[in-house]
């Protein structure tokens, strides 16, 4: 299958805004800089609001949520994070000390709890770098997203690619785990008990099957290389020389899908559950 990699729309504008936000300390600034290219790329894939203007970001770190409103023009932004169901926190983001954005963040378990929103409530849902953290029932998340999305609403999901150039290199070299990130939270760290590492990373066909099983139609699924791993050139040459595809080998997967109410939902796809 041919990989269709879309252009980077509004990337500079989004990144400039995200970098302008006030952060609590240097560690938070360093974390943002590690992820800012992915954030800009991700948000640039979203369609402009067309109906309700309501958007939900699962697992928000409050990096993308402000740009959804301040740059992309969504009217109502809601966030979620792991925590005791029923608790709601109000988050405020400032730029140069002045309030630029505020929203409510609902706490619950994304793979167990019913999401606290009505059916067909949101126009768009983002599930970015969260699917790989699901410990027990990842399809619960996708099925609940399907429920709270309006018909033809957009799901944007990003997750690491376990079939990437880097994964292949690590297997061939025996230099590390093929999962892009496979470490446990250090139990000596504060809040380590609530931090769940990458439980399962996905190949592109697996991700497609999971999303389609939840009643979505994939508009585009593609991958991009994350700079810094240094494996693309030699692994690409190795794969080509031995007759293997080099498509969908970037370390980062992006999936854009639409809710289709008429599609059958397969709650427990066989590739994922035993």
C-alpha positions in Angstrom: 0.0 0.0 0.0 1.3 3.4 -1.0 2.0 5.9 1.8 0.4 9.3 1.4 2.2 11.9 3.5 0.3 15.2 3.6 2.0 18.6 3.7 2.8 20.4 6.9 -0.1 22.9 7.2 0.2 25.9 9.5 3.2 24.3 11.2 5.2 27.4 11.8 2.2 29.3 13.2 1.3 26.4 15.6 4.8 25.9 16.8 5.3 29.6 17.4 2.2 29.8 19.5 3.0 26.7 21.5 6.5 28.0 22.3 5.0 31.3 23.4 3.2 29.7 26.3 4.5 30.2 29.8 5.8 27.0 31.4 6.5 26.3 35.1 10.2 25.5 34.8 13.1 24.7 32.6 12.4 20.9 32.7 8.9 21.6 31.3 10.5 23.8 28.6 13.0 21.0 27.7 10.1 18.5 27.5 8.2 20.7 25.2 11.1 21.2 22.9 11.6 17.5 22.5 8.0 17.1 21.3 7.2 20.5 19.7 7.8 19.2 16.1 5.3 16.4 16.6 2.8 18.8 18.2 3.0 21.2 15.3 2.7 18.3 12.8 -0.2 16.8 14.6 -2.3 19.9 15.0 -1.7 20.8 11.3 -3.5 17.6 10.3 -6.8 18.7 11.9 -9.7 19.9 9.7 -11.1 23.4 10.6 -14.2 23.3 12.8 -17.4 23.0 10.7 -20.2 22.1 13.0 -20.3 22.2 16.9 -16.7 23.4 17.2 -16.3 21.1 20.2 -13.0 19.2 20.5 -11.7 16.7 23.0 -8.0 16.0 23.8 -7.4 12.7 25.6 -4.5 12.6 28.0 -3.8 16.3 27.7 -0.5 17.8 28.8 -1.9 21.3 28.0 0.5 21.7 25.1 -2.0 21.1 22.3 -5.3 22.1 23.9 -4.6 25.9 23.9 -3.7 25.9 20.2 -6.9 24.1 19.3 -8.8 27.2 20.3 -6.2 30.1 19.9 -4.8 29.0 16.6 -7.3 26.5 15.0 -10.5 28.2 16.1 -12.3 25.5 18.0 -15.0 27.0 20.1 -15.0 24.6 23.1 -12.0 22.6 24.1 -12.2 19.8 26.7 -9.3 17.8 28.1 -9.0 14.5 30.0 -6.3 12.9 32.2 -6.0 9.7 34.3 -7.4 10.1 37.7 -10.5 9.4 39.9 -13.6 9.4 37.9 -15.9 12.4 38.4 -13.2 14.9 39.3 -12.8 17.9 37.1 -9.9 20.3 37.1 -9.7 23.8 35.6 -6.5 24.6 33.7 -5.3 28.0 32.7 -2.5 28.8 30.2 -0.8 32.2 30.1 1.4 33.9 27.5 3.8 36.5 28.9 1.9 36.4 32.2 -1.5 37.1 30.7 -4.3 34.5 30.5 -4.6 33.1 27.0 -6.7 30.0 27.5 -8.6 28.0 30.0 -10.5 24.8 29.9 -11.8 21.9 32.0 -10.0 18.6 32.3 -12.0 15.6 33.3 -10.3 12.8 35.2 -11.1 9.2 34.6 -9.6 5.9 33.4 -9.7 6.0 29.6 -9.8 2.2 29.2 -12.4 1.4 31.8 -14.8 4.2 32.6 -17.7 5.5 30.5 -16.6 8.9 29.2 -18.6 11.7 30.9 -20.0 13.2 27.7 -23.2 12.7 25.7 -23.4 10.7 22.5 -22.3 12.6 19.4 -21.1 15.5 21.4 -17.7 16.3 19.8 -16.8 17.3 16.3 -13.1 16.2 16.8 -11.2 13.9 19.2 -7.5 13.7 19.6 -5.8 10.6 21.1 -2.2 11.5 20.8 0.5 9.3 22.4 -2.0 7.5 24.6 -3.0 4.3 22.7 0.3 2.6 23.5 -0.2 3.1 27.2 -3.4 1.1 27.5 -2.9 -1.7 30.0 -6.1 -3.8 29.9 -8.5 -2.8 27.1 -7.4 -0.4 24.4 -10.5 -1.0 22.3 -12.6 0.5 25.1 -11.0 3.9 24.3 -11.7 3.7 20.6 -15.3 2.6 21.1 -16.0 5.4 23.6 -14.4 7.9 21.2 -16.7 6.6 18.5 -19.7 7.1 20.8 -18.9 10.7 21.8 -18.1 11.8 18.2 -20.8 13.1 15.9 -21.4 11.3 12.7 -18.5 12.0 10.2 -16.6 13.5 13.1 -12.8 13.2 13.1 -10.5 11.1 15.2 -6.8 12.0 15.1 -4.6 9.3 16.7 -0.8 9.2 16.9 1.3 6.5 18.3 4.8 5.0 17.9 5.5 2.5 15.1 6.9 -0.9 16.2 7.7 -1.7 12.6 9.9 1.4 12.1 13.4 1.7 10.7 14.6 2.0 14.3 12.7 -1.1 15.5 14.2 -3.1 12.6 17.7 -1.8 13.5 17.4 -2.7 17.1 16.3 -6.3 16.3 19.1 -6.8 13.8 21.7 -5.3 16.0 20.3 -6.7 19.2 20.9 -3.2 20.5 17.6 -2.7 22.3 13.9 -3.4 22.4 12.1 -2.8 19.1 9.5 -0.7 21.0 10.5 2.9 20.6 10.1 3.3 24.4 10.1 0.3 26.6 11.2 1.5 30.0 9.3 1.3 33.3 8.7 4.3 35.5 11.5 4.5 38.1 9.7 3.6 41.4 12.0 6.1 43.2 10.2 8.9 41.4 7.3 10.8 42.8 4.0 9.7 41.1 5.7 6.6 39.6 2.7 4.5 40.5 0.4 6.5 38.2 2.8 6.5 35.2 2.2 3.6 32.8 4.9 3.1 30.2 4.4 1.8 26.6 2.5 -1.4 27.1 2.1 -2.2 23.5 3.3 -0.4 20.4 1.6 -1.2 17.0 2.4 -1.9 13.4 0.6 0.1 10.8 -1.7 -2.7 9.8 -2.6 -3.4 13.4 -3.4 0.2 14.0 -5.6 0.3 10.9 -7.5 -2.8 12.0 -8.0 -1.5 15.6 -9.4 1.8 14.4 -11.6 0.3 11.7 -12.9 -2.3 14.2 -14.2 0.6 16.3 -16.4 1.8 13.5 -14.2 4.3 11.8 -13.2 4.8 8.2 -9.5 5.6 7.8 -8.9 8.7 5.7 -5.1 8.6 6.0 -2.6 6.5 7.8 1.1 7.4 7.4 4.4 7.5 9.2 7.2 9.9 9.6 10.8 9.5 10.6 11.7 11.1 13.9 15.1 12.9 13.6 17.9 11.7 15.8 17.7 7.9 15.6 20.1 7.6 12.6 18.7 4.4 11.3 16.8 5.4 8.2 19.5 5.2 5.6 21.1 1.9 6.3 17.9 0.1 7.2 16.1 1.4 4.2 19.0 0.1 1.9 18.9 -3.3 3.8 15.1 -3.6 3.3 15.2 -2.7 -0.4 18.1 -5.0 -1.1 16.2 -7.9 0.5 12.8 -7.2 -1.1 11.0 -5.7 1.9 8.8 -2.6 1.7 10.2 0.6 3.1 6.7 2.3 3.3 5.3 3.0 6.7 8.7 2.8 8.4 8.8 6.1 10.2 9.0 6.0 14.0 5.8 8.0 14.3 2.4 6.9 13.1 -0.5 9.3 12.3 -4.0 8.2 11.7 -6.9 10.4 10.6 -10.3 8.7 10.6 -14.0 9.5 10.4 -16.9 8.1 12.4 -19.2 6.0 10.3 -22.3 5.0 12.2 -23.2 2.3 9.7 -20.0 0.4 10.1 -20.0 -2.7 12.3 -18.1 -2.5 15.5 -15.8 -5.5 16.3 -15.4 -5.0 20.0 -12.6 -7.5 20.5 -10.5 -8.0 17.3 -8.7 -11.3 17.4 -5.2 -9.8 16.8 -5.5 -7.8 20.0 -7.4 -10.1 22.5 -7.0 -13.7 23.5 
